[in-house]
Amino acid sequence: MSAALRQTGVQYAYSVPALPPRVSEEEYEVILEKSVEKLEFRNGQVVAMAGGGDTHSLAKGNLIGELKRALKARPCRVYDSDMKVKIGPTGLNTFPDASIVCGKPQFKNEKRNTLLNPEALFEVLSDGTEAYDRGDKFWNYRHLPSLTTYVLVSTKQPLVEVFELEDAVWQLSTFDGLEASMTLKHHDLSIPLAAIYEKTDLDPSIAAEDEG
């Protein structure tokens, strides 16, 4: 406190906001098992994951359905957001909107509810999560030795961004508009954006119904 403030004879009290308590991963698993919400384990903190709206939910469901159809004849598994993913090198435990494993999946334990080796991860963006999905979350994901593909699906416009690992460098491909098709080179598949956004607010047929 400065001399000028001391001379007034007034006492000042300063309060520092308390930080959420840090927990171990084992404690997090106990909390998660009792929770009705999806909870993320991030830097020793338990963080509630934000829910999505109508377009988010529909786009996610459409995406998973199209991925399953495209990979049906291959030794690949497509998981929805009920499957937790652990990023071993950073400790992050989270629930991506979708994930792909081709070959044998590796799990944290016999419960088989925490995946360790996804090859592709998908996030459908929302206002509350976009900055995190593009920033810190992608930073964590990039530490996964198995990961080759990261996909971001917009809910504001028909737009899909695909990050693919090529020669140790993450390359971005952007697919814009309902006439475009998202391609995943590592998985040799293509999905029309019109199928991903079917019956969402970004589907022209639904927009026409709303106007009517």
C-alpha positions as a printed Julia matrix, in Angstrom:
212×3 Matrix{Float64}:
   0.0     0.0     0.0
   1.38    3.48   -0.9
   2.37    6.09    1.75
  -0.49    8.32    0.55
  -3.03    5.64    1.3
  -1.51    4.85    4.7
  -1.79    8.48    5.75
  -5.57    8.48    5.39
  -5.94    6.0     8.24
  -8.43    3.96    6.17
  -7.92    0.22    6.05
  -8.45   -1.56    2.75
  -9.37   -5.21    2.46
  -8.57   -7.1    -0.72
 -10.16  -10.44   -1.55
  -8.7   -12.84   -4.08
 -11.25  -15.04   -5.88
 -10.86  -18.66   -4.88
  -9.76  -20.98   -7.66
 -11.63  -24.25   -8.19
  -9.93  -27.05   -6.28
  -7.44  -29.19   -8.16
  -8.18  -32.89   -8.24
  -6.39  -36.01   -9.39
  -7.5   -37.94  -12.45
  -8.74  -40.7   -10.15
 -10.87  -38.19   -8.21
 -12.18  -36.81  -11.5
 -13.28  -40.3   -12.59
 -15.26  -40.71   -9.34
 -16.94  -37.31   -9.84
 -17.68  -38.11  -13.5
 -19.27  -41.44  -12.66
 -21.82  -39.7   -10.43
 -22.47  -36.78  -12.77
 -25.37  -36.44  -15.2
 -23.29  -33.93  -17.19
 -20.26  -34.53  -19.38
 -17.25  -33.28  -17.45
 -13.82  -32.53  -18.85
 -10.59  -33.02  -16.9
  -8.33  -30.11  -17.8
  -5.12  -29.1   -16.01
  -6.27  -30.68  -12.77
  -9.69  -29.01  -12.96
 -13.12  -30.55  -13.55
 -14.94  -28.48  -16.17
 -18.57  -28.91  -17.25
 -18.89  -29.16  -21.02
 -21.35  -26.85  -22.73
 -24.35  -28.33  -24.51
 -25.34  -27.52  -28.06
 -28.48  -26.24  -29.69
 -30.69  -27.58  -32.48
 -28.26  -27.11  -35.37
 -25.34  -28.42  -33.32
 -27.21  -31.59  -32.38
 -28.51  -32.27  -35.88
 -25.18  -31.59  -37.59
 -23.4   -33.9   -35.15
 -25.9   -36.7   -35.7
 -25.76  -36.28  -39.48
 -21.96  -36.29  -39.43
 -21.74  -39.48  -37.4
 -24.3   -41.2   -39.62
 -22.38  -40.27  -42.78
 -19.05  -41.37  -41.29
 -20.5   -44.74  -40.33
 -21.9   -45.26  -43.82
 -18.62  -44.29  -45.47
 -16.56  -46.6   -43.26
 -19.0   -49.5   -42.92
 -16.98  -51.9   -45.07
 -13.68  -51.05  -43.39
 -12.15  -52.09  -40.04
 -13.05  -48.71  -38.56
 -15.15  -47.66  -35.59
 -16.98  -44.34  -35.35
 -17.71  -43.19  -31.8
 -20.08  -40.42  -30.76
 -19.66  -37.98  -27.87
 -20.38  -40.66  -25.27
 -16.83  -41.93  -25.8
 -14.28  -40.09  -23.71
 -10.82  -39.51  -25.15
  -7.69  -39.15  -23.05
  -4.67  -37.29  -24.35
  -1.93  -39.08  -22.43
   0.92  -36.59  -22.92
  -1.12  -33.63  -21.59
  -3.62  -35.38  -19.3
  -6.72  -33.87  -20.93
  -9.84  -36.04  -20.7
 -12.65  -34.82  -22.94
 -15.64  -35.86  -25.05
 -15.17  -34.98  -28.74
 -18.32  -34.88  -30.85
 -17.04  -37.82  -32.9
 -13.91  -39.92  -33.22
 -12.61  -42.6   -35.58
 -10.34  -45.56  -34.94
  -9.33  -47.92  -37.75
  -7.85  -51.11  -36.39
  -7.84  -52.1   -32.75
  -9.02  -49.43  -30.3
  -6.94  -48.92  -27.19
  -8.72  -48.1   -23.94
  -7.58  -46.79  -20.58
  -8.98  -49.81  -18.72
 -11.43  -52.67  -18.89
 -14.42  -50.31  -18.7
 -13.68  -49.4   -22.34
 -15.1   -45.91  -21.94
 -11.89  -43.9   -22.44
 -10.25  -44.11  -25.86
  -6.49  -43.59  -26.17
  -5.75  -43.89  -29.9
  -8.22  -41.95  -32.09
  -7.03  -41.27  -35.62
  -9.59  -38.56  -36.39
 -11.45  -36.21  -34.05
 -14.44  -34.01  -34.87
 -15.86  -30.96  -33.11
 -19.1   -29.23  -34.08
 -18.56  -25.6   -33.13
 -20.74  -23.39  -30.96
 -20.35  -19.83  -29.68
 -19.29  -21.06  -26.26
 -16.69  -23.58  -27.43
 -15.26  -22.33  -30.74
 -12.27  -20.46  -29.32
 -11.34  -23.42  -27.11
 -11.84  -25.99  -29.9
  -9.57  -23.99  -32.2
  -6.99  -23.16  -29.56
  -6.17  -25.04  -26.37
  -8.15  -28.14  -27.29
  -6.44  -28.52  -30.65
  -3.09  -27.96  -28.91
  -3.89  -30.87  -26.61
  -5.15  -33.04  -29.47
  -1.95  -32.5   -31.44
  -0.05  -34.36  -28.7
  -1.85  -37.6   -29.59
   0.62  -39.81  -31.49
  -2.27  -41.6   -33.25
  -4.04  -38.47  -34.51
  -3.84  -37.61  -38.21
  -7.06  -35.64  -38.75
  -8.95  -32.91  -36.88
 -12.24  -31.57  -38.23
 -14.21  -28.46  -37.24
 -17.83  -28.13  -38.36
 -19.37  -24.66  -38.28
 -22.94  -24.07  -37.12
 -23.06  -20.51  -38.47
 -22.6   -21.36  -42.15
 -22.04  -24.47  -44.28
 -18.31  -24.68  -43.6
 -16.03  -27.53  -42.62
 -12.33  -27.13  -41.84
 -10.11  -30.21  -42.0
  -6.64  -30.24  -40.47
  -4.52  -33.18  -41.64
  -1.03  -34.18  -40.59
   1.3   -34.34  -43.59
   5.06  -34.8   -43.13
   4.84  -33.62  -39.49
   2.95  -30.44  -40.51
  -0.76  -29.8   -39.97
  -2.3   -28.74  -43.29
  -5.7   -26.99  -43.48
  -8.32  -27.68  -46.16
 -11.54  -25.66  -46.16
 -14.83  -26.87  -47.64
 -17.35  -24.07  -48.05
 -20.97  -24.19  -49.22
 -23.66  -26.85  -49.51
 -22.38  -27.86  -52.97
 -18.98  -28.8   -51.52
 -17.9   -32.16  -50.12
 -15.59  -32.7   -47.17
 -12.71  -35.04  -48.0
 -10.51  -36.86  -45.52
  -7.33  -37.98  -47.25
  -6.12  -40.34  -44.53
  -9.45  -42.18  -44.55
 -10.11  -41.9   -48.29
 -13.68  -40.67  -47.92
 -15.85  -37.81  -49.07
 -19.06  -36.51  -47.48
 -21.31  -33.79  -49.01
 -21.8   -30.8   -46.76
 -25.48  -30.91  -47.73
 -25.7   -34.25  -45.89
 -24.0   -32.86  -42.78
 -26.34  -29.86  -42.62
 -29.52  -31.7   -43.64
 -32.6   -30.46  -41.73
 -30.58  -27.89  -39.78
 -31.26  -24.14  -39.94
 -28.63  -24.01  -42.71
 -30.65  -26.36  -44.94
 -32.48  -24.22  -47.57
 -35.55  -26.51  -47.48
 -35.91  -25.95  -43.74
 -35.39  -22.21  -44.13
 -38.18  -22.18  -46.72
 -40.51  -24.04  -44.34
 -39.75  -21.53  -41.58
 -40.51  -18.62  -43.88
 -43.81  -20.25  -44.88
